[in-house]
Amino acid sequence: MIIFFSGTGNSRFIAEKIAEQTGDKTVDAAYYIRRKKGAHFTDSGPYVYIAPVYVSAPPVPFLQFLRHSAFPAGCPTYFVMTCAGGMAAAPWYCRKLSEEKGFSYMGTVEIDMPQNYLLFFKMHPPSHNREKVKNACTSLDSISDSIHSLTPLPEPAVKKWEIAATRMVLAPYYKHFMSAKGFRATKDCIGCGKCAAACPMSNISMEMHKPSWGSKCIHCMACINLCPKEAIEYGRHTRGKLRYHGPDSLFR
């Protein structure tokens, strides 16, 4: 079984591609996260957890969902992290969670995908992103083979300073920097509601045909990137920047 968490679609895309190769079912964790509840899974496994890297770790809401969900004891567990610049301390968090839940930890691997965090990073044109996604797809064969054969994934060592730095900044970053206060809809907004539908945290509501942001933002950037009219900005940070409309848009 493949359980994924995704904002702009990178992790969902990878989940679906691996599922095509392994024949596994995919489950969108956002369904449960939006409802603030865990789930009860009875499949014997293996389980594959796929999510982006936020602040050098898996997304906190995703980790909380897994902690609050029930799984068979000792189920084989793989983690696949999508990222644009390395997964840093993410394997440490994945291993720690596996120990807490009594999983049979089979390793964590990273998949290089297009950048979507346009607040602070350079965004790239579709041609560049298309090549990234194509390269990512070619790397999935060995991962799928490992999952199918229950073989551990080759996992890079995590440096102690990476763990220490991430543990120090993770909570403050979520508390003080992952704010939705900077988001606003411009005059180009057509009130389609796609931003609200895309938000994995149910943090956007439509009021008078315009989006309104709540207090549960985790800066997944789904709303601003997936807006069909590019009518959402975040303060002055995003003016004039390219948007990443998700992996599916690159092959239409």
Secondary structure, 3 states (H helix, E strand, C coil): CEEECCCCCHHHHHHHHHHHHHCCCEEECHHHHHCCCCCECCCCCCEEEEEECECCECCHHHHHHHHCCECCCCCEEEEEEEECCCCCCHHHHHHHHHHHHCCEEEEEEEEECCCCCCCCCCCCCHHHHHHHHHHHHHCHHHHHHHHHHCCCCCCCCCCHHHHHHHHHHHHHHHHHCCCCCCEEECCCCCCCCHHHHHCCCCCEEEECCEEEECCCCCCCCHHHHHCCCCCEEECCCCCCCCCCCCHHHHHC
